[in-house]
Structures are given as structure tokens and as C-alpha cells.
Amino acid sequence: MKPWLAKQASTVLKGIAAYFATTASPSAIHRPELPEELKK
């Protein structure tokens, strides 16, 4: 059962990594504004 559990964990982690990679992409639609404090 341990190899099955390791494969499941790998699949879940790969999905999470892909989600963060796509949401952090510069081509994403949502681009938050830079706060005024950081522009100074």
C-alpha cells in the first residue's frame, strides 16, 4: 500500500504545484495593483 500512497501524494502535490505555477504566471488575467507604499 505504501507505493500506492506515494503515487497518490505525488499526484496531489503535482496538481498543487501546477495550480500555483499557472496562477503566478504573468499571463494570468488577474494582476494585483502595486500598493502606493511600495512605489516610493
CORBEL-V718967 format. One line per field, one symbol per residue. ss: DSSP state (~ for helix, > for strand, _ for the rest). phi: phi as a letter, one per 20 degrees, with the letter a starting at -180 (. if undefined). burial: + if it has 16 or more other ideal C-beta (glycine too) atoms within 10 Angstrom, else -. A space follows every 50 residues. Layout:
BEGIN
ss->???
phi->???
burial->???
END
This chain:
BEGIN
ss->_~~~~~~~~~~~~~~~~~~~~~~____________~~~~_
phi->.ffffffffffffffffffffffeffeffecffffffeff
burial->----------------------------------------
END
